[in-house]
Amino acid sequence: MHSSSLPLVCRTFLGLTLLTALAGASAGISAGTSAGTSAGASADDTQTLLYDLNLDGQHVGTRQVTLTYQHDAAGREVRQIESFTELQATVLGQTYHFANRASARVGTVKTSFTSSVSENGQVREIQARQRNDGSWRVSVVEDGKLMQTDLPRGQADLCSLQLLDPIGHRELTTRTRASVLAAETGTIMSGLVEDLGEGTLSLGQDTVAVHRWSWTPKSGRVELAWSMDGLLVSTDSTLLGRPLRARLRAAPVARAYGEVQALTPVVGDVAEQEL
C-alpha cells in the first residue's frame, strides 16, 4: 500500500495518534521503543505520556510523548515536545507500516519543529520554523528532493504537534475554523472546529474529566479530548474507512512543578539538521 493511497488526515493523525521510534531517515526504523510508566511527572518538570493505538478495536501500535517544561532567559515558559510513534496494521490483505519521530519547541513567539516519517519504507524529513511576523518556512525532503515553501502569516494557525501541548492546542479550540500545518507531511489542512462539551473518559481504573472538540478538514472528521490540565487524552479518526483511536493508557499525573530545567541555547529554536 503506497502512502499516496492513505488520506492526508489519516497520515497526520497517525503521527498524532500512533507510536514507537523512528531512529532517523538514514538509520531507518528502530526495532521498538521501550515503554516505561504510561504517564508520569518528575521533579525536573517532565511528563511522559503513553498512548495505545487501536484500529477497528484491535491494538496496532503505540505513541510515546514527552513534555519538558523550561524557562527562557526572560523567565517565559517554553515546552519541548518529543513524540515517537509506530503503527503496523493489515488492511484489505495488505500490511501498512507507519513510524514517526518528531520534536517541537513551543511557548515563545516562534514555534519550530523537525519530523522524520517512514511509510512502508518511504522516508521523508520535514522541518519548519515560524518567523517573528507569524509566517512559516517549511522544508520537506523526499525521494532525494528538497522542497521549500514560505507560508504567509495567517495561513497556518498552528502545527499538528501543538495539539499535544497543554497550552498550544488552544490555537485550535479558540477558533471556529483552524488551519493546521501537518508535521508529518508539511502541508496545510483546514476545517471547522466544534465544541462538543465536557464529559469523562475511563483510563485504566481511573475516570478523567475531559473537554471534547471536533475538527473537520476536507479529508475527514477528527474528535479530540483534552484533560482539564490541557493534556491530550484521546483522538478518534478513521483509517481507510475503519475507526482509529489513540487513548492514554493511564490517567496523567500532574506536573511536579519542581526546579525548572535550564534551557540549552539552540539555533532556530529547534536545532535544525542539514537536509
Buried (B, 14 or more C-beta within 10 A) or exposed (E): BEBEEBBBBBBBBBBBBBBBBBBBBEEEBBEEBEBEEBBBBEEEBBBBBBBBBBBBEEEBBBBBBBBBBBBEEEEEBBBBBBBBBBBBBEBEEEEBBBBBBBBBBBBBEBBBBBBBBBBBEEBBBBBBBBEEEBBBBBBBBBEEEEEEBEBEEEBBBBBBBBBBBBEBBBBBBEBEEBBBBBBBBBBBBBBEBBEEEEEEBEBEEEEBEBBBBBBBBEBBBBBBBBBEBBBBBBBBBBBBEEEBBBBBBBBBBEBBEEEBBEEEEEEEBBEBEEE
